Amino acid sequence: MTVNELKNIPEFRLLAEGDMSKEITRPFCCDLLSVAMSKAPSGAAWVTIMGNTNALAVSSLTDCACIILAEGTSLDPNVVHKAQVQEITLFETDLPIFEAALKVNQMLSNKD
């Protein structure tokens, strides 16, 4: 499944468009940047409430497919702009972290 297919989830809103053809390997939930940096698998759809520039850096380091900001996390417009410049795909949702990750997982399961 590609990042582009996440646009089909009605609860997800696209904030910044990066490489929409990236393959998603699995959802990954984590709100500690140090843990995400060491454990996020390449291609993950990272579901978090960490909506700051450091999250963008971790996403780049771990080669996440995209970041999904859950629980109605609000972002500084500068972070969204930086994500666009760095070509990091950002989605936002009001769903809790687990439910957002579950939506991604369900879509992945339907692809099998």
N, C-alpha and C positions, 0 to 999 in steps of 0.2 A: 504494500500500500504506500502511496506517496503522500507527502505533506499536502499537496493540492486537494486530496480527497477529504481532508479534515474540514474544508469549507462546506462540505455537505452536512455537517453536524449543526443543526439550527442554533444550538446553545453557544457555539464558538463564533467569535467575531475576529476577523483578521485585522491586526493593527499594523503590522509591518511585513512586507513580502520579501522573502529571501529566495532561495532555490526551492521552488515548489515541486520540483521533480525528485527531491531527495526521498529515498526509501526509509520508511519508519520500521524499525526492528521490533520495538516494544515500547509501552509506556514506562516511564520512570518517575517515581514520586520522591521528592526530597526537598527540604527547606534549609538544609545546612550546606553552605557553599563548599566547605572543605570536604564534606562527604560526597557531594555531587561530583566534585573534581576528581575524586579517586574511584568512584563507583559507577558513574553514568556510562552506560554502554554507547558505543558509536551508533548513530542512527536512532537514538531514543527520542521519543516525544516527551520532553521533560515537563512534568506538571508540578507547579510550585506557586508560592505566593511571593517569592523573592523577585520583585520587580525593580531591580536597580542595575546600574551599569556593570557591577561585578558579576551578576548573573549572565550578562551577555558575554563576558570574558570566559566564564566557566563553560558556557555553551560552545564557544569557539574551540576551547582547549579539548573538550571531550567529543567534539564532532557530533553534537546532538542534531537531530533533523529539524527540531523546532522547540520553542518554548511555549507552553500553555499556562498563562497566568490565571489561576483559579480563585474562587471565592470573592469575585468582584474587586480584585486587587487593582488599585488605581496607579497609573504611571505618570511620571513627569514627562511632558512632551519631548524633552531632550533625550530621554531614554529611547523613546519610539524613534526619534530621528537617528540616533546612533545605531539602532538595530537596522534601520533602512540602509544607512551608509555601509554597515558591515555585512549586509545581506543575510541577516538572521531573521527567520520567520517567527513572528510573535502573534499568538492568539490570546484572547481574553474570554473568560466565561464567569458567570455567577455561580456555577456549580461548585460544590465542595471538591477538594483535590481527588478523593477516591472516586467520586462519580465521574469526574472528567476523565480520569485514567481508565475507568471502566468503559466509557464510550469509545475510547481509542482501541482498547483491547477487543471490544465487540466487533469493531470494524475489521481489525486484523484477523480475528477468528472467522469472519464471514468470507475472507479472501482465500482461506485454505480449502 
